[in-house]
Amino acid sequence: MTLRLLPHYFKKIGLILFVGASLPDFIRGITSGYYDFHQASPSGDTSLLPLPSQTLWILEIIAILGIVLYAMAKDRIHDELLQRLRMEAIEITFFLTVVVVSIGYFFSHGFRIHPSYLINLQLIVFLIIYYVKKQSITSAN
């Protein structure tokens, strides 16, 4: 099976989109956690970036798009071995996702996972597994 990948420069584009779109939500999480820990907020709002929920939703979609672009871009050197490693990482990611969601449903009847969290989880796990597999091959040579 041949996997069609994007040119290598999409890694940079995807990384810029992901980091840029995730930064406001990251800052909101840090400030919200800080004020929740100290039980007080100077203005009543626990966020430095008071963005509307629709803006945050759009940024979330842009972040997912960015990480998809990064994951689907070719490496500088692209050969059949890296193609096989990519496919193995996809298989392992799918299996781990099914296991994690199944365990969640088994232990908690009210278990719900937001689709964007699931997509982010799958993409980040894929990137980690692919990186580890690629590093193990390059260190063996």
C-alpha positions, 0 to 999 in steps of 0.5 A: 500500500502506497501512502501519499505524503505531502512535501517536506516543507509542510512539516514547518507549516504544520508545526507553525500552525499547531504551535501558533493555534495552541498557544492561546489555549495553553496560556488560558490553561496556565492562568486558569490553573494558577488562579484556581490554585490560589483561589483568587482572581484579580478581575474575576476572569481567570484568563489573560486571553478572554477569547470567545468560545467560537474563536477557541474552536477555530483555533482548535481546528487550526491546531489539528490541521497543523498537526495533521500536516506535520504528520503527513509530510515526508521526511527529508530522506524518504524510502521504503523502510520509513514508509513501513515504519510510518504504517506500523506506527499508524497500526500501533496508534489505532490499537492503543486508541481502541485499548484506551477508549475500551478501558475508559468505557469499562471502568466508567460507564459515563466515560465520554471523550471529546472528538478533538481530544481523541484526534489530538491523542491519536496524532501525538501518539502516532508522532511519538511512536514514529519518532521512537521507531525511526530513532531505534532504526537510525541508532542501530545503523 
